Amino acid sequence: MVSMNRLGVETQCRVVASLVEGNSIRATVRMTGAAKNTVTKLLIKLGAVSSAYMDRTFRDLNCKRIQVDECWAFCYAKAKNVTPEIKAKNPNAGDAWTWAAIDADSKLIPSWIIGPRDGVTARMFVNDLAGRLADRVQLTSDGLAVYLQAVERAFRGDVDYAQLVKVYNETSEGQKRYSPAECVGCTKNVVVGYPDPEHVSTSYIERANLTMRMGMRRFTRLTNAFSKKIENHAAAVALHMMHYNFVRIHQTLRMTPAMAAGVTGKLWEIADIVALLGRENSN
């Protein structure tokens, strides 16, 4: 096994490449020869520098159409299995929702937050999103009620906002567990402003949620893959977002979302993400 002190840049790149392509930490250890603790420490460090870099860079964005949604996962144990003893040992045990926003044109994900599916997290998420936008946007969310007050407080009416409320068919318990319920219709509810009905959609952010589940092993449903610590979970999400925005070429755009949004003029490589560690240490 290779320790952190002797982990070269090439091996670090191999570790990152393994993680962002949906492999678990243990699988990454087997593939790269790096020690488990080494892989975990690298993940946490890269997650921190990636999050800080995107926080600085994603400002005054010229987005026009934004879609938002929440993606479910859990930390340590599912909410229904969290006992008082578990909560005392791990206060963050339970559901861990990733709230994310996507620019429908560039496919950039400029803002995300991890937390409960409640009003406090909604306000924090929408406030962060609003602070990154340069102009008025059209915003679409699902029918989650906590968005209403969060959008009102963050944008103060300077937004064209609609909710897409889906209607699902009744299914058996087995169908509910192993496949999503059948969507039999949806309604478009205008909340504020004048959103274009043709662009009231959450399709892009829902596809981005699928990309998250495919790109991070800990998001895979119905397996033993899940985060034990919320810090590791947040680091994995940050690294995924960095790779998605700057490295991964979108098949339709034929460039990365960051390039399409005008955030960067070059195609990043995984080595550029690893190089952020050196910049952080030099500051």
N, C-alpha and C positions, 0 to 999 in steps of 0.2 A: 504494500500500500504506500501511496505517495502522500507525505504530510503537506500542510499548507505552506510551510517555509520553503519547500523544495518544489512547489507546483509551478511549472513554467507556463508561459503565456500560451503556448500551443495546447497544453493539457487543459488549461483554464477554458480555452475556446471549445475544446471537445466536450468538456463538462457542460458548458452553457448550451451548446448545440444539442446535447442529449436532453437537457431539461426542457428546452422550449419546444421540442418535438414530441412532448407528451410522455416522456419516460419518468419513472419514479426515481427517487434518490438512490434506492438500492440497485435498480437497474443501471443507473449512471455509474455507480461504484463498480459494478461488474464490467461495464463497457470501457471505462477509462483507467481503472486501476487506482483511482484516488480513494482515500479513506472517506468513510461516511461523514465523520465530523468535518473533514476538509470540504466536502461538497456542500454541506449545510452552511458552514461559515462563509463560503464563497457566494452561495445563494443570498444570504442575509446582507452581505456587503454590497453585492451588485444590485440587489433590490433597493437598498437605501440610496445609492448614487444614481440609479436610474430614475427613481421617484423624484429626487432633488433636481436632476437635470430637466426632466419634463415639466416640473413645477415652474422652473425658471423660463423655459423655452415656450411653453404653450400660453402665450399672452397676446392680446390684441388680435385674435384670430378672426379672419374674414369669412366665417361660416354663415350660411344662409338657412339651412334646414337641419335641425338637430332632432335626433330621436333618443329617448332615454328608456331604460328598463332595468330590472333587477334580476340577478342570476343567483340561484340558491346553491349553497354548500354548507358544510358544518365543520366545526372545530371540536376535536376530542370525542364528542358524542352528539347524536341527534338530539334535538330539543326535548323530544318525548322521553328520552332515556337519561336526561340529566337529573341526578338526585342532589339533595342538599350537600351530601358528602363530596360529590364530584364538583359542585359549584364552589365549595370551600377550597378545594384543591386547585381548581382551574376556573377563575371567574369568567373567562371568555368562552367556556364550553357551551355548545349549542349551535343554533343556526348562525351562519355567517353569510350575509347577502352581499354580493358585489353590485353596487349601483354604478352604472356606466352610461356615458353619452357618446353618440357617434355623429359625425358630420356626414350626412347622406350623400354629399358630392365627392369629397376626398376620402371618405371612410376613416378619417382620423378619429381616434378616441382621445379627446382632450382632457376628460375629467372622469374620475371614478372614486369611489369610497367604499370601504368595507364596514358593515355594521348591521344592526337589526333592521327589520322592515317596519320602521316606525317614523313618526313625524319629526323627531329630532335629527335622525340621519338624513331624512328627505331634505330638511332645511339646510343642513351642512352641505349636502351634495349639490343642490340647486344653486346655493350661494356661490360655491366654488365655480360651478359652470358659468354662471352669469358674469363673474369677474374675469373670465378669460375671453369673452367675446367683444369684438370691436363695434358691431352694429346690431340692429334689431334682427331677430331671427324668427323663423317659424319653428315651433316646438311641438313635438308629439310625445305623449306618454301613454301608458295603459290606463285602466280605470281606477288605479289605486288612489284613494281619496286624499291621502296625505300630500299628494303633489299639489293640490289646489291652493292650499295656504302657502306652501313652500314657494311656488311660482309667483304668487301674488307679492310676497315679501321680497323676493330676490329681484324681480324685474319691474315691479311697481307699474304694471300696465304696459310697459314698453316691450311687448312681445305678442306674437300671433300664436296662440296656444290652443290646442285641441287634444282631446282624449279619444283614443281608439279602444272601445269597450267590446271585447269578444264574448260571444255566447257559445258555450260548450254543451255538447250532447251528453246525456246521462250514460254512463258506462258501468260495467261491472268492476268489482274491486281488482280483479286480475288485470283488466285493461288499464285501469288507473295507475297500477303500479309499474307495468312493463312498457307502456306506451302512452304518449300524451292523449288527453281526451280530444275527441273530434270537435273541431271548431265548425259550427253550423251557421255562423253569421257574425256580423259585427256592426256597431253603430259608431258614427263619428260625431262627437259632441264638442261643439265650439265653446271654449271657456272664456277667452278674451281675445280681442283683436279680430283680424280677418284672415285666418289661415286658409290656404288654397286646399280645397277638399281633395284634389288629386294627390297631394303630398302629405296627407294625414295618414301616416303609416309607421309601423314599428318593425318592418321587415328586416332592415339592415342591422339594427341593434340586436334583434333576435338571432340573426345569423352570426353576429359577433359573439353572442353568448355561446353558440355552438362551437365556434372557434376556440373559445376559452376552455370548454370541456374537452376538446380534442387536444389542446396544447398543454394542458396541465393535468397530470395524472391524478392529483388530489381532488379534481372536480368530477371525476368519472363516477357515474351513478352505479348503485347495486354492486359495489366491489368493496374490498377492504382498504381502498385508497382514500385517505382523508388526512387533514392536517391535525397534528397533535398540539401545536402551538399557534396562536393567532399571529405571532411575529413571523413565523415561517410562511404562513398562509399569505400574509400581506406582501412579503418579499417575493414570493412566487408570482403573485399577480402583477407586481411592479415590473419584474423582469419580463413577464409575458407581454405586457403593454409596450415595453421598450422595444422588444423584438418585433412585435406586430406593427408598431408605428414607423419604425426606422429601418428595419432589415427585411422583413417579409414583403415580397412583391405581390401586390394585389393582382389577381389574374385578369380582372376586367380593365383596371387602370393601367396595367403594365408598368407600374412604378409603386413605390411605397406610399402609404397614406401621408407620411410627413412630407414627401416630395410633392404630392398632389396638392397639399394644403399650403405649400410655399414656406414651410418651416425650415427645410434644408434643401440644398441644391445638389446633394450627392446621395448615392446609394450606399448606405452603411453596411458594414460587415460585422459579424460577431466580435471580431477583434477590436472594433471601434467601441463596442460596449465594454469589453474588458479594459480597454484603455482609460475609461472613465475612472477606474480605481486609481490609476497613476495621477490623474488630474486632481482627484480629491486629496491624495496624500501630499501633493505639492502645494496645496492651498493652506 
